[in-house]
């Protein structure tokens, strides 16, 4: 059994004439383009330490709870967001919520979900960290965004 001990929070955006390249550019912009992401459900492991950057070797498999969107409709706006509730008792697990929408308050919604998720678990959080990015579609191009909590 593997239990990640570090995490970081990132968001990025990218564009291209190809949807998958736009997504890859968003990953690179977020600083996670050289890692193999395994999408996981939304729990922060106990005793997990925050890091500003991933210090794992390039090409490593890392775990990520993330929200992403790729659009190519001219004039459309989309936001991706993630939030993590850090438990006051670090021996307990925290919660992560990820969300994407056309709403302006997407990041606020993920923070609110963290509050409710901790309340549902009868846990007290010491803080909530979050990240979001908004993309605007461009004529003739795909635009992609990702917001992620990456754990390794």
C-alpha positions as CSV (number, residue, x, y, z in Angstrom):
1,X,0.0,0.0,0.0
2,X,1.3,3.4,-0.9
3,X,0.4,6.6,1.0
4,X,1.5,9.9,-0.5
5,X,3.3,12.2,2.0
6,X,3.5,15.4,-0.1
7,X,1.1,17.5,-2.2
8,X,0.9,20.6,-4.2
9,X,-1.8,22.7,-5.8
10,X,-1.6,23.8,-9.4
11,X,-3.7,25.4,-12.2
12,X,-2.7,25.9,-15.8
13,X,-4.2,26.7,-19.3
14,X,-3.1,26.0,-22.9
15,X,-4.3,26.2,-26.4
16,X,-3.8,24.5,-29.7
17,X,-5.5,23.5,-32.9
18,X,-5.7,20.0,-31.3
19,X,-7.7,19.3,-28.2
20,X,-5.2,16.9,-26.7
21,X,-2.2,19.2,-27.4
22,X,-4.2,22.0,-25.7
23,X,-4.6,19.8,-22.6
24,X,-0.9,18.9,-22.7
25,X,-0.1,22.6,-22.9
26,X,-2.3,23.2,-19.8
27,X,-0.5,20.4,-17.9
28,X,2.9,22.0,-18.9
29,X,1.7,25.5,-17.8
30,X,0.6,24.0,-14.5
31,X,4.0,22.4,-14.0
32,X,2.8,18.8,-14.2
33,X,3.3,18.1,-17.9
34,X,6.3,15.7,-17.3
35,X,4.6,13.4,-14.8
36,X,2.2,10.5,-15.3
37,X,-1.0,11.4,-13.6
38,X,-3.2,8.8,-12.0
39,X,-6.7,10.3,-11.3
40,X,-7.9,9.6,-7.7
41,X,-10.9,10.4,-5.6
42,X,-10.7,13.3,-3.2
43,X,-9.0,12.5,0.0
44,X,-5.8,14.1,1.3
45,X,-3.8,11.5,3.2
46,X,-3.0,12.1,6.9
47,X,0.3,13.8,7.6
48,X,0.6,15.0,4.0
49,X,2.9,18.0,3.7
50,X,2.4,20.9,1.3
51,X,5.1,21.7,-1.2
52,X,5.3,24.6,-3.7
53,X,6.6,22.4,-6.4
54,X,6.7,18.7,-7.2
55,X,10.1,17.3,-6.2
56,X,9.5,13.9,-7.7
57,X,11.7,12.7,-10.6
58,X,10.3,13.6,-14.1
59,X,8.3,10.7,-15.6
60,X,7.2,9.6,-12.1
61,X,3.7,8.4,-11.5
62,X,1.9,10.9,-9.2
63,X,-1.7,10.9,-8.0
64,X,-4.0,13.8,-8.8
65,X,-7.5,14.9,-7.9
66,X,-8.3,17.3,-10.7
67,X,-10.8,19.3,-12.7
68,X,-10.3,19.9,-16.4
69,X,-12.1,21.4,-19.3
70,X,-11.4,21.7,-23.0
71,X,-13.5,24.0,-25.1
72,X,-13.5,25.4,-28.6
73,X,-16.8,27.3,-28.7
74,X,-16.0,31.0,-29.6
75,X,-17.0,33.3,-26.8
76,X,-17.3,30.6,-24.1
77,X,-15.8,31.0,-20.7
78,X,-15.0,28.1,-18.4
79,X,-13.3,27.9,-14.9
80,X,-11.7,24.9,-13.3
81,X,-11.0,24.8,-9.6
82,X,-9.7,22.6,-6.7
83,X,-9.7,23.1,-3.0
84,X,-8.3,21.1,-0.1
85,X,-9.3,21.2,3.5
86,X,-6.4,20.6,5.8
87,X,-7.4,18.9,9.0
88,X,-6.6,20.5,12.3
89,X,-5.5,17.1,13.5
90,X,-2.9,16.1,10.9
91,X,-3.3,12.4,11.7
92,X,-6.7,12.6,10.1
93,X,-7.4,12.8,6.4
94,X,-8.5,15.9,4.7
95,X,-10.9,16.3,1.8
96,X,-10.4,17.6,-1.8
97,X,-13.0,18.9,-4.1
98,X,-12.7,19.7,-7.7
99,X,-15.2,21.4,-10.0
100,X,-15.5,23.1,-13.4
101,X,-18.3,25.3,-14.6
102,X,-19.2,28.4,-16.6
103,X,-19.8,30.2,-13.2
104,X,-17.7,33.0,-11.8
105,X,-17.8,31.5,-8.3
106,X,-16.3,28.1,-9.1
107,X,-13.4,28.4,-6.7
108,X,-15.7,29.6,-3.9
109,X,-18.0,26.6,-4.6
110,X,-15.0,24.2,-4.1
111,X,-14.1,25.8,-0.9
112,X,-17.7,25.6,0.3
113,X,-17.7,21.9,-0.6
114,X,-14.6,21.3,1.5
115,X,-16.3,22.9,4.5
116,X,-19.3,20.6,4.1
117,X,-17.1,17.5,3.4
118,X,-15.2,18.1,6.7
119,X,-18.4,18.8,8.6
120,X,-19.9,15.5,7.2
121,X,-16.9,13.7,8.6
122,X,-17.1,15.5,12.0
123,X,-13.6,16.9,11.4
124,X,-12.3,20.4,12.1
125,X,-10.1,22.0,9.4
126,X,-7.2,24.4,10.1
127,X,-7.3,25.9,6.6
128,X,-8.6,25.5,3.1
129,X,-6.2,26.0,0.1
130,X,-7.5,26.4,-3.4
131,X,-6.6,27.2,-7.0
132,X,-8.6,28.1,-10.1
133,X,-8.1,29.2,-13.6
134,X,-10.5,30.7,-16.2
135,X,-10.2,30.1,-19.9
136,X,-11.8,32.0,-22.8
137,X,-12.2,30.2,-26.1
138,X,-10.3,31.5,-29.1
139,X,-11.4,31.5,-32.7
140,X,-10.3,28.2,-34.4
141,X,-8.4,26.8,-31.4
142,X,-9.1,24.5,-28.5
143,X,-8.4,26.0,-25.1
144,X,-7.9,23.7,-22.1
145,X,-7.5,24.2,-18.3
146,X,-6.6,22.1,-15.4
147,X,-6.7,22.6,-11.6
148,X,-5.2,19.8,-9.6
149,X,-4.1,18.7,-6.2
150,X,-1.1,16.5,-7.0
151,X,0.1,13.9,-4.4
152,X,3.3,11.9,-4.3
